[in-house]
Amino acid sequence: MRYLIALFALVGFASLSACNTVEGLGQDIKKGGEAIEKAAK
């Protein structure tokens, strides 16, 4: 039972950190796109 609880806790923390990583990646892509747009003007 403790093993199952630990597994769910680990998966929960991993998914939360993954969301932050994906959000950060989206912001980086947005900034890259803005830089390309600025260079094109």
N, CA, C, O and CB atoms as a CASP TS submission, in Angstrom:
PFRMAT TS
TARGET T0000
AUTHOR 0000-0000-0000
METHOD Language model
MODEL 1
PARENT N/A
ATOM      1  N   MET     1       0.824  -1.196   0.000  1.00  0.00           N
ATOM      2  CA  MET     1       0.000   0.000   0.000  1.00  0.00           C
ATOM      3  C   MET     1       0.871   1.264   0.000  1.00  0.00           C
ATOM      4  O   MET     1       0.576   2.216  -0.724  1.00  0.00           O
ATOM      5  CB  MET     1      -0.938  -0.004   1.214  1.00  0.00           C
ATOM      6  N   ARG     2       1.925   1.280   0.796  1.00  0.00           N
ATOM      7  CA  ARG     2       2.812   2.446   0.830  1.00  0.00           C
ATOM      8  C   ARG     2       3.493   2.643  -0.518  1.00  0.00           C
ATOM      9  O   ARG     2       3.713   3.771  -0.958  1.00  0.00           O
ATOM     10  CB  ARG     2       3.867   2.292   1.938  1.00  0.00           C
ATOM     11  N   TYR     3       3.824   1.520  -1.169  1.00  0.00           N
ATOM     12  CA  TYR     3       4.465   1.596  -2.487  1.00  0.00           C
ATOM     13  C   TYR     3       3.539   2.267  -3.495  1.00  0.00           C
ATOM     14  O   TYR     3       3.986   3.076  -4.308  1.00  0.00           O
ATOM     15  CB  TYR     3       4.859   0.190  -2.981  1.00  0.00           C
ATOM     16  N   LEU     4       2.263   1.935  -3.445  1.00  0.00           N
ATOM     17  CA  LEU     4       1.284   2.516  -4.366  1.00  0.00           C
ATOM     18  C   LEU     4       1.108   4.015  -4.113  1.00  0.00           C
ATOM     19  O   LEU     4       1.026   4.800  -5.058  1.00  0.00           O
ATOM     20  CB  LEU     4      -0.067   1.797  -4.231  1.00  0.00           C
ATOM     21  N   ILE     5       1.051   4.403  -2.860  1.00  0.00           N
ATOM     22  CA  ILE     5       0.915   5.823  -2.515  1.00  0.00           C
ATOM     23  C   ILE     5       2.154   6.600  -2.970  1.00  0.00           C
ATOM     24  O   ILE     5       2.044   7.702  -3.508  1.00  0.00           O
ATOM     25  CB  ILE     5       0.701   5.996  -0.987  1.00  0.00           C
ATOM     26  N   ALA     6       3.329   6.015  -2.747  1.00  0.00           N
ATOM     27  CA  ALA     6       4.565   6.669  -3.169  1.00  0.00           C
ATOM     28  C   ALA     6       4.605   6.813  -4.685  1.00  0.00           C
ATOM     29  O   ALA     6       5.060   7.833  -5.204  1.00  0.00           O
ATOM     30  CB  ALA     6       5.788   5.881  -2.678  1.00  0.00           C
ATOM     31  N   LEU     7       4.135   5.803  -5.387  1.00  0.00           N
ATOM     32  CA  LEU     7       4.115   5.845  -6.852  1.00  0.00           C
ATOM     33  C   LEU     7       3.193   6.957  -7.352  1.00  0.00           C
ATOM     34  O   LEU     7       3.560   7.711  -8.253  1.00  0.00           O
ATOM     35  CB  LEU     7       3.666   4.486  -7.423  1.00  0.00           C
ATOM     36  N   PHE     8       2.000   7.058  -6.770  1.00  0.00           N
ATOM     37  CA  PHE     8       1.072   8.125  -7.178  1.00  0.00           C
ATOM     38  C   PHE     8       1.633   9.508  -6.855  1.00  0.00           C
ATOM     39  O   PHE     8       1.460  10.445  -7.635  1.00  0.00           O
ATOM     40  CB  PHE     8      -0.288   7.941  -6.488  1.00  0.00           C
ATOM     41  N   ALA     9       2.297   9.640  -5.717  1.00  0.00           N
ATOM     42  CA  ALA     9       2.901  10.925  -5.356  1.00  0.00           C
ATOM     43  C   ALA     9       3.997  11.294  -6.349  1.00  0.00           C
ATOM     44  O   ALA     9       4.098  12.447  -6.766  1.00  0.00           O
ATOM     45  CB  ALA     9       3.473  10.876  -3.923  1.00  0.00           C
ATOM     46  N   LEU    10       4.811  10.325  -6.725  1.00  0.00           N
ATOM     47  CA  LEU    10       5.886  10.571  -7.681  1.00  0.00           C
ATOM     48  C   LEU    10       5.341  10.983  -9.045  1.00  0.00           C
ATOM     49  O   LEU    10       5.853  11.912  -9.669  1.00  0.00           O
ATOM     50  CB  LEU    10       6.759   9.331  -7.822  1.00  0.00           C
ATOM     51  N   VAL    11       4.317  10.297  -9.498  1.00  0.00           N
ATOM     52  CA  VAL    11       3.698  10.638 -10.789  1.00  0.00           C
ATOM     53  C   VAL    11       3.078  12.027 -10.734  1.00  0.00           C
ATOM     54  O   VAL    11       3.160  12.786 -11.700  1.00  0.00           O
ATOM     55  CB  VAL    11       2.625   9.596 -11.172  1.00  0.00           C
ATOM     56  N   GLY    12       2.461  12.361  -9.609  1.00  0.00           N
ATOM     57  CA  GLY    12       1.852  13.691  -9.449  1.00  0.00           C
ATOM     58  C   GLY    12       2.885  14.797  -9.508  1.00  0.00           C
ATOM     59  O   GLY    12       2.689  15.801 -10.193  1.00  0.00           O
ATOM     60  N   PHE    13       3.998  14.615  -8.784  1.00  0.00           N
ATOM     61  CA  PHE    13       5.049  15.639  -8.812  1.00  0.00           C
ATOM     62  C   PHE    13       5.682  15.748 -10.196  1.00  0.00           C
ATOM     63  O   PHE    13       6.006  16.847 -10.647  1.00  0.00           O
ATOM     64  CB  PHE    13       6.129  15.325  -7.769  1.00  0.00           C
ATOM     65  N   ALA    14       5.858  14.619 -10.867  1.00  0.00           N
ATOM     66  CA  ALA    14       6.452  14.640 -12.200  1.00  0.00           C
ATOM     67  C   ALA    14       5.551  15.374 -13.189  1.00  0.00           C
ATOM     68  O   ALA    14       6.035  16.124 -14.036  1.00  0.00           O
ATOM     69  CB  ALA    14       6.720  13.212 -12.687  1.00  0.00           C
ATOM     70  N   SER    15       4.254  15.159 -13.084  1.00  0.00           N
ATOM     71  CA  SER    15       3.338  15.832 -14.011  1.00  0.00           C
ATOM     72  C   SER    15       3.285  17.332 -13.747  1.00  0.00           C
ATOM     73  O   SER    15       3.158  18.117 -14.687  1.00  0.00           O
ATOM     74  CB  SER    15       1.932  15.234 -13.901  1.00  0.00           C
ATOM     75  N   LEU    16       3.381  17.740 -12.488  1.00  0.00           N
ATOM     76  CA  LEU    16       3.389  19.166 -12.174  1.00  0.00           C
ATOM     77  C   LEU    16       4.647  19.839 -12.716  1.00  0.00           C
ATOM     78  O   LEU    16       4.580  20.945 -13.252  1.00  0.00           O
ATOM     79  CB  LEU    16       3.288  19.378 -10.662  1.00  0.00           C
ATOM     80  N   SER    17       5.769  19.185 -12.579  1.00  0.00           N
ATOM     81  CA  SER    17       7.006  19.779 -13.082  1.00  0.00           C
ATOM     82  C   SER    17       7.018  19.789 -14.603  1.00  0.00           C
ATOM     83  O   SER    17       7.592  20.692 -15.212  1.00  0.00           O
ATOM     84  CB  SER    17       8.226  19.018 -12.548  1.00  0.00           C
ATOM     85  N   ALA    18       6.395  18.802 -15.217  1.00  0.00           N
ATOM     86  CA  ALA    18       6.325  18.756 -16.676  1.00  0.00           C
ATOM     87  C   ALA    18       5.474  19.910 -17.203  1.00  0.00           C
ATOM     88  O   ALA    18       5.790  20.481 -18.246  1.00  0.00           O
ATOM     89  CB  ALA    18       5.750  17.404 -17.149  1.00  0.00           C
ATOM     90  N   CYS    19       4.418  20.253 -16.507  1.00  0.00           N
ATOM     91  CA  CYS    19       3.578  21.373 -16.937  1.00  0.00           C
ATOM     92  C   CYS    19       4.385  22.668 -16.944  1.00  0.00           C
ATOM     93  O   CYS    19       4.275  23.469 -17.873  1.00  0.00           O
ATOM     94  CB  CYS    19       2.344  21.515 -16.016  1.00  0.00           C
ATOM     95  N   ASN    20       5.175  22.865 -15.933  1.00  0.00           N
ATOM     96  CA  ASN    20       6.000  24.068 -15.869  1.00  0.00           C
ATOM     97  C   ASN    20       7.019  24.072 -16.997  1.00  0.00           C
ATOM     98  O   ASN    20       7.308  25.125 -17.567  1.00  0.00           O
ATOM     99  CB  ASN    20       6.709  24.169 -14.512  1.00  0.00           C
ATOM    100  N   THR    21       7.562  22.912 -17.325  1.00  0.00           N
ATOM    101  CA  THR    21       8.550  22.824 -18.400  1.00  0.00           C
ATOM    102  C   THR    21       7.906  23.152 -19.743  1.00  0.00           C
ATOM    103  O   THR    21       8.476  23.894 -20.542  1.00  0.00           O
ATOM    104  CB  THR    21       9.186  21.419 -18.440  1.00  0.00           C
ATOM    105  N   VAL    22       6.736  22.610 -19.988  1.00  0.00           N
ATOM    106  CA  VAL    22       6.037  22.868 -21.253  1.00  0.00           C
ATOM    107  C   VAL    22       5.656  24.336 -21.351  1.00  0.00           C
ATOM    108  O   VAL    22       5.749  24.936 -22.422  1.00  0.00           O
ATOM    109  CB  VAL    22       4.777  21.979 -21.377  1.00  0.00           C
ATOM    110  N   GLU    23       5.230  24.913 -20.243  1.00  0.00           N
ATOM    111  CA  GLU    23       4.872  26.334 -20.243  1.00  0.00           C
ATOM    112  C   GLU    23       6.097  27.191 -20.557  1.00  0.00           C
ATOM    113  O   GLU    23       6.009  28.144 -21.330  1.00  0.00           O
ATOM    114  CB  GLU    23       4.266  26.744 -18.878  1.00  0.00           C
ATOM    115  N   GLY    24       7.217  26.856 -19.968  1.00  0.00           N
ATOM    116  CA  GLY    24       8.459  27.591 -20.229  1.00  0.00           C
ATOM    117  C   GLY    24       8.893  27.448 -21.676  1.00  0.00           C
ATOM    118  O   GLY    24       9.382  28.403 -22.279  1.00  0.00           O
ATOM    119  N   LEU    25       8.717  26.256 -22.234  1.00  0.00           N
ATOM    120  CA  LEU    25       9.068  26.025 -23.634  1.00  0.00           C
ATOM    121  C   LEU    25       8.187  26.875 -24.548  1.00  0.00           C
ATOM    122  O   LEU    25       8.669  27.438 -25.531  1.00  0.00           O
ATOM    123  CB  LEU    25       8.926  24.527 -23.991  1.00  0.00           C
ATOM    124  N   GLY    26       6.903  26.967 -24.224  1.00  0.00           N
ATOM    125  CA  GLY    26       5.991  27.793 -25.017  1.00  0.00           C
ATOM    126  C   GLY    26       6.391  29.260 -24.985  1.00  0.00           C
ATOM    127  O   GLY    26       6.301  29.954 -25.998  1.00  0.00           O
ATOM    128  N   GLN    27       6.831  29.730 -23.834  1.00  0.00           N
ATOM    129  CA  GLN    27       7.266  31.129 -23.730  1.00  0.00           C
ATOM    130  C   GLN    27       8.530  31.360 -24.537  1.00  0.00           C
ATOM    131  O   GLN    27       8.684  32.412 -25.158  1.00  0.00           O
ATOM    132  CB  GLN    27       7.502  31.517 -22.263  1.00  0.00           C
ATOM    133  N   ASP    28       9.445  30.384 -24.537  1.00  0.00           N
ATOM    134  CA  ASP    28      10.676  30.513 -25.315  1.00  0.00           C
ATOM    135  C   ASP    28      10.370  30.558 -26.809  1.00  0.00           C
ATOM    136  O   ASP    28      10.964  31.346 -27.545  1.00  0.00           O
ATOM    137  CB  ASP    28      11.633  29.351 -25.006  1.00  0.00           C
ATOM    138  N   ILE    29       9.449  29.720 -27.252  1.00  0.00           N
ATOM    139  CA  ILE    29       9.073  29.704 -28.670  1.00  0.00           C
ATOM    140  C   ILE    29       8.428  31.028 -29.056  1.00  0.00           C
ATOM    141  O   ILE    29       8.683  31.557 -30.138  1.00  0.00           O
ATOM    142  CB  ILE    29       8.111  28.529 -28.972  1.00  0.00           C
ATOM    143  N   LYS    30       7.589  31.561 -28.169  1.00  0.00           N
ATOM    144  CA  LYS    30       6.933  32.848 -28.430  1.00  0.00           C
ATOM    145  C   LYS    30       7.965  33.963 -28.577  1.00  0.00           C
ATOM    146  O   LYS    30       7.870  34.787 -29.487  1.00  0.00           O
ATOM    147  CB  LYS    30       5.943  33.188 -27.300  1.00  0.00           C
ATOM    148  N   LYS    31       8.942  33.986 -27.684  1.00  0.00           N
ATOM    149  CA  LYS    31       9.983  35.017 -27.754  1.00  0.00           C
ATOM    150  C   LYS    31      10.816  34.853 -29.027  1.00  0.00           C
ATOM    151  O   LYS    31      11.213  35.844 -29.640  1.00  0.00           O
ATOM    152  CB  LYS    31      10.896  34.954 -26.507  1.00  0.00           C
ATOM    153  N   GLY    32      11.076  33.627 -29.417  1.00  0.00           N
ATOM    154  CA  GLY    32      11.804  33.383 -30.658  1.00  0.00           C
ATOM    155  C   GLY    32      11.037  33.887 -31.865  1.00  0.00           C
ATOM    156  O   GLY    32      11.616  34.476 -32.777  1.00  0.00           O
ATOM    157  N   GLY    33       9.738  33.655 -31.869  1.00  0.00           N
ATOM    158  CA  GLY    33       8.894  34.141 -32.953  1.00  0.00           C
ATOM    159  C   GLY    33       8.847  35.654 -33.010  1.00  0.00           C
ATOM    160  O   GLY    33       8.846  36.241 -34.092  1.00  0.00           O
ATOM    161  N   GLU    34       8.808  36.279 -31.855  1.00  0.00           N
ATOM    162  CA  GLU    34       8.811  37.742 -31.816  1.00  0.00           C
ATOM    163  C   GLU    34      10.125  38.303 -32.346  1.00  0.00           C
ATOM    164  O   GLU    34      10.141  39.326 -33.031  1.00  0.00           O
ATOM    165  CB  GLU    34       8.566  38.239 -30.387  1.00  0.00           C
ATOM    166  N   ALA    35      11.226  37.629 -32.025  1.00  0.00           N
ATOM    167  CA  ALA    35      12.537  38.093 -32.516  1.00  0.00           C
ATOM    168  C   ALA    35      12.620  37.964 -34.034  1.00  0.00           C
ATOM    169  O   ALA    35      13.163  38.844 -34.702  1.00  0.00           O
ATOM    170  CB  ALA    35      13.684  37.290 -31.853  1.00  0.00           C
ATOM    171  N   ILE    36      12.091  36.886 -34.577  1.00  0.00           N
ATOM    172  CA  ILE    36      12.090  36.691 -36.031  1.00  0.00           C
ATOM    173  C   ILE    36      11.219  37.747 -36.706  1.00  0.00           C
ATOM    174  O   ILE    36      11.586  38.306 -37.740  1.00  0.00           O
ATOM    175  CB  ILE    36      11.590  35.271 -36.393  1.00  0.00           C
ATOM    176  N   GLU    37      10.057  38.010 -36.102  1.00  0.00           N
ATOM    177  CA  GLU    37       9.155  39.030 -36.660  1.00  0.00           C
ATOM    178  C   GLU    37       9.812  40.402 -36.639  1.00  0.00           C
ATOM    179  O   GLU    37       9.688  41.166 -37.597  1.00  0.00           O
ATOM    180  CB  GLU    37       7.828  39.069 -35.877  1.00  0.00           C
ATOM    181  N   LYS    38      10.505  40.718 -35.559  1.00  0.00           N
ATOM    182  CA  LYS    38      11.180  42.012 -35.444  1.00  0.00           C
ATOM    183  C   LYS    38      12.296  42.136 -36.482  1.00  0.00           C
ATOM    184  O   LYS    38      12.493  43.200 -37.069  1.00  0.00           O
ATOM    185  CB  LYS    38      11.751  42.198 -34.025  1.00  0.00           C
ATOM    186  N   ALA    39      13.026  41.033 -36.702  1.00  0.00           N
ATOM    187  CA  ALA    39      14.108  41.057 -37.682  1.00  0.00           C
ATOM    188  C   ALA    39      13.565  41.196 -39.106  1.00  0.00           C
ATOM    189  O   ALA    39      14.220  41.787 -39.964  1.00  0.00           O
ATOM    190  CB  ALA    39      14.957  39.787 -37.565  1.00  0.00           C
ATOM    191  N   ALA    40      12.385  40.662 -39.356  1.00  0.00           N
ATOM    192  CA  ALA    40      11.791  40.750 -40.686  1.00  0.00           C
ATOM    193  C   ALA    40      11.348  42.168 -41.018  1.00  0.00           C
ATOM    194  O   ALA    40      11.337  42.562 -42.184  1.00  0.00           O
ATOM    195  CB  ALA    40      10.611  39.806 -40.794  1.00  0.00           C
ATOM    196  N   LYS    41      10.985  42.929 -40.001  1.00  0.00           N
ATOM    197  CA  LYS    41      10.549  44.324 -40.226  1.00  0.00           C
ATOM    198  C   LYS    41      11.773  45.153 -40.467  1.00  0.00           C
ATOM    199  O   LYS    41      11.668  46.361 -40.682  1.00  0.00           O
ATOM    200  CB  LYS    41       9.727  44.889 -39.018  1.00  0.00           C
TER
END
